[in-house]
Structures are given as C-alpha cells and as structure tokens.
Amino acid sequence: MDLKLTPVSMPTAIGGSSGLRPSSVAGTQGAGGGFSGVLKNALSSVSASQVESGRLQREVQMENPKVSLEETMVAIQKAQIGFQATLHVRNRMVQAYTDIMNMQV
C-alpha cells in the first residue's frame, strides 16, 4: 500500500475589500478532484490492501508454497496501519465538523 498525498494549492487572499476570489477556491477542485478525490483514492488504497492481505491469509491457510508467511504478515501490518490512519483522519474530520457546527454565528 502506498499512500502519497500531493499538496493542493491553497486559495490566496486578494488585496482590497474583495477577500477570497471564488474562482481560486473552485480552482482547488480541478485536477485531482481536490480533497474529496484524495480521500476517495486513499480509501480505495486501504480497501485494496485489506483485500490483498485477506487473500494472502487464505493462501497461507491453504498452505500454498508460493506465498510466504513473512509476505502475509507484512501485508496484514500495512493494511492495519492504513486502516488506523484512515480512522484517525475520519475522527479528526468529525471533530472539526462538530466544532464548526457548535460555533456561534
């Protein structure tokens, strides 16, 4: 599993009273789909690593000589680390959403 996040250009403030330009905010959604695209790709990668580790576990249990126990254990650990990272991101996003919803307007 290879999780690589590429930086997305942040919107910049424009001088004067105009503040942020809507076009600069929309521009962050362009090439890769923005944050949602990166998150979707990361979730797909985590899911694929879990499926692969499950497949390797079954192969080891069926005593397939082409699959080593070491390879299987590494795949299981990668899947577990990816899942834990995804869970932490989800928890942070839920906490941020809760904080925003509790703000006084």
Contact map, one row per residue, 1 for C-alpha under 8 A:
111000000000000000000000000000000000000000001100100000000000000000000000000001100100000000000000000000000
111100000000000000000000000000000000000000001000000000000000000000000000000000000000000000000000000000000
111110000000000000000000000000000000000001001000000000000000000000000000000000000000000000000000000000000
011111000000000000000000000000000000000000000000000000000000000000000000000000000000000000000000000000000
001111100000000000000000000000000000010000000000000000000000000000000000000000000000000000000000000000000
000111110000000000000000000000000000000000000000000000000000000000000000000000000000000000000000000000000
000011111000000000000000000000000000000000000000000000000000000000000000000000000000000000000000000000000
000001111100000000000000000100000100000000000000000000000000000000000000000000000000000000000000000000000
000000111110000000000000000100000000000000000000000000000000000000000000000000000000000000000000000000000
000000011111000000000000100100000000000000000000000000000000000000000000000000000000000000000000000000000
000000001111100000011001100100000000000000000000000000000000000000000000000000000000000000000000000000000
000000000111110000011001000000000000000000000000000000000000000000000000000000000000000000000000000000000
000000000011111000111000000000000000000000000000000000000000000000000000000000000000000000000000000000000
000000000001111101111000000000000000000000000000000000000000000000000000000000000000000000000000000000000
000000000000111111100000000000000000000000000000000000000000000000000000000000000000000000000000000000000
000000000000011111100000000000000000000000000000000000000000000000000000000000000000000000000000000000000
000000000000001111100000000000000000000000000000000000000000000000000000000000000000000000000000000000000
000000000000011111111000000000000000000000000000000000000000000000000000000000000000000000000000000000000
000000000000111111111000000000000000000000000000000000000000000000000000000000000000000000000000000000000
000000000011110001111101100000000000000000000000000000000000000000000000000000000000000000000000000000000
000000000011110001111111100000000000000000000000000000000000000000000000000000000000000000000000000000000
000000000000000000011111110000000000000000000000000000000000000000000000000000000000000000000000000000000
000000000000000000001111111000000000000000000000000000000000000000000000000000000000000000000000000000000
000000000011000000011111111100000000000000000000000000000000000000000000000000000000000000000000000000000
000000000110000000011111111110000000000000000000000000000000000000000000000000000000000000000000000000000
000000000000000000000111111111000000000000000000000000000000000000000000000000000000000000000000000000000
000000000000000000000011111111000000000000000000000000000000000000000000000000000000000000000000000000000
000000011110000000000001111111101100000000000000000000000000000000000000000000000000000000000000000000000
000000000000000000000000111111111110000000000000000000000000000000000000000000000000000000000000000000000
000000000000000000000000011111111100000000000000000000000000000000000000000000000000000000000000000000000
000000000000000000000000000111111100000000000000000000000000000000000000000000000000000000000000000000000
000000000000000000000000000011111100110000000000000000000000000000000000000000000000000000000000000000000
000000000000000000000000000111111111110000000000000000000000000000000000000000000000000000000000000000000
000000010000000000000000000111111111110000000000000000000000000000000000000000000000000000000000000000000
000000000000000000000000000010001111111000000000000000000000000000000000000000000000000000000000000000000
000000000000000000000000000000001111111100000000000000000000000000000000000000000000000000000000000000000
000000000000000000000000000000011111111110000000000000000000000000000000000000000000000000000000000000000
000010000000000000000000000000011111111111000000000000000000000000000000000000000000000000000000000000000
000000000000000000000000000000000011111111100000000000000000000000000000000000000000000000000000000000000
000000000000000000000000000000000001111111110000000000000000000000000000000000000000000000000000000000000
000000000000000000000000000000000000111111111000000000000000000000000000000000000000000000000000000000000
001000000000000000000000000000000000011111111100000000000000000000000000000000000000000000000000000000000
000000000000000000000000000000000000001111111110000000000000000000000000000000000000010000000000000000000
000000000000000000000000000000000000000111111111000000000000000000000000000000000000000000000000000000000
111000000000000000000000000000000000000011111111100000000000000000000000000000000000000000000000000000000
100000000000000000000000000000000000000001111111110000000000000000000000000000100110010000000000000000000
000000000000000000000000000000000000000000111111111000000000000000000000000000000000000000000000000000000
000000000000000000000000000000000000000000011111111100000000000000000000000000000000000000000000000000000
100000000000000000000000000000000000000000001111111110000000000000000000001001100000000000000000000000000
000000000000000000000000000000000000000000000111111111000000000000000000000100110000000000000000000000000
000000000000000000000000000000000000000000000011111111100000000000000000000000000000000000000000000000000
000000000000000000000000000000000000000000000001111111110000000000000000001000000000000000000000000000000
000000000000000000000000000000000000000000000000111111111000000000000001001100100000000000000000000000000
000000000000000000000000000000000000000000000000011111111100000000000000000100000000000000000000000000000
000000000000000000000000000000000000000000000000001111111110000000000000000000000000000000000000000000000
000000000000000000000000000000000000000000000000000111111111000000100001001000000000000000000000000000000
000000000000000000000000000000000000000000000000000011111111100000000001000000000000000000000000000000000
000000000000000000000000000000000000000000000000000001111111110000000000000000000000000000000000000000000
000000000000000000000000000000000000000000000000000000111111111100100000000000000000000000000000000000000
000000000000000000000000000000000000000000000000000000011111111100111001000000000000000000000000000000000
000000000000000000000000000000000000000000000000000000001111111100000000000000000000000000000000000000000
000000000000000000000000000000000000000000000000000000000111111100000000000000000000000000000000000000000
000000000000000000000000000000000000000000000000000000000011111110000000000000000000000000000000000000000
000000000000000000000000000000000000000000000000000000000011111111100000000000000000000000000000000000000
000000000000000000000000000000000000000000000000000000000000001111110000000000000000000000000000000000000
000000000000000000000000000000000000000000000000000000000000000111110000000000000000000000000000000000000
000000000000000000000000000000000000000000000000000000010011000111111011000000000000000000000000000000000
000000000000000000000000000000000000000000000000000000000001000011111111000000000000000000000000000000000
000000000000000000000000000000000000000000000000000000000001000000111111100000000000000000000000000000000
000000000000000000000000000000000000000000000000000000000000000000011111110000000000000000000000000000000
000000000000000000000000000000000000000000000000000000000000000000111111111000000000000000000000000000000
000000000000000000000000000000000000000000000000000010011001000000111111111100000000000000000000000000000
000000000000000000000000000000000000000000000000000000000000000000001111111110000000000000000000000000000
000000000000000000000000000000000000000000000000000000000000000000000111111111000000000000000000000000000
000000000000000000000000000000000000000000000000100110010000000000000011111111100000000000000000000000000
000000000000000000000000000000000000000000000000010011000000000000000001111111110000000000000000000000000
000000000000000000000000000000000000000000000000000000000000000000000000111111111000000000000000000000000
100000000000000000000000000000000000000000000000100000000000000000000000011111111100000000000000000000000
100000000000000000000000000000000000000000000100110010000000000000000000001111111110000000000000000000000
000000000000000000000000000000000000000000000000010000000000000000000000000111111111000000000000000000000
000000000000000000000000000000000000000000000000000000000000000000000000000011111111100000000000000000000
100000000000000000000000000000000000000000000100000000000000000000000000000001111111110000000000000000000
000000000000000000000000000000000000000000000100000000000000000000000000000000111111111000000000000000000
000000000000000000000000000000000000000000000000000000000000000000000000000000011111111100000000000000000
000000000000000000000000000000000000000000000000000000000000000000000000000000001111111110000000000000000
000000000000000000000000000000000000000000100100000000000000000000000000000000000111111111000000000000000
000000000000000000000000000000000000000000000000000000000000000000000000000000000011111111100000000000000
000000000000000000000000000000000000000000000000000000000000000000000000000000000001111111110000000000000
000000000000000000000000000000000000000000000000000000000000000000000000000000000000111111111000000000000
000000000000000000000000000000000000000000000000000000000000000000000000000000000000011111111100000000000
000000000000000000000000000000000000000000000000000000000000000000000000000000000000001111111110000000000
000000000000000000000000000000000000000000000000000000000000000000000000000000000000000111111111000000000
000000000000000000000000000000000000000000000000000000000000000000000000000000000000000011111111100000000
000000000000000000000000000000000000000000000000000000000000000000000000000000000000000001111111110000000
000000000000000000000000000000000000000000000000000000000000000000000000000000000000000000111111111000000
000000000000000000000000000000000000000000000000000000000000000000000000000000000000000000011111111100000
000000000000000000000000000000000000000000000000000000000000000000000000000000000000000000001111111110000
000000000000000000000000000000000000000000000000000000000000000000000000000000000000000000000111111111000
000000000000000000000000000000000000000000000000000000000000000000000000000000000000000000000011111111100
000000000000000000000000000000000000000000000000000000000000000000000000000000000000000000000001111111100
000000000000000000000000000000000000000000000000000000000000000000000000000000000000000000000000111111100
000000000000000000000000000000000000000000000000000000000000000000000000000000000000000000000000011111110
000000000000000000000000000000000000000000000000000000000000000000000000000000000000000000000000001111111
000000000000000000000000000000000000000000000000000000000000000000000000000000000000000000000000000001111
000000000000000000000000000000000000000000000000000000000000000000000000000000000000000000000000000000111
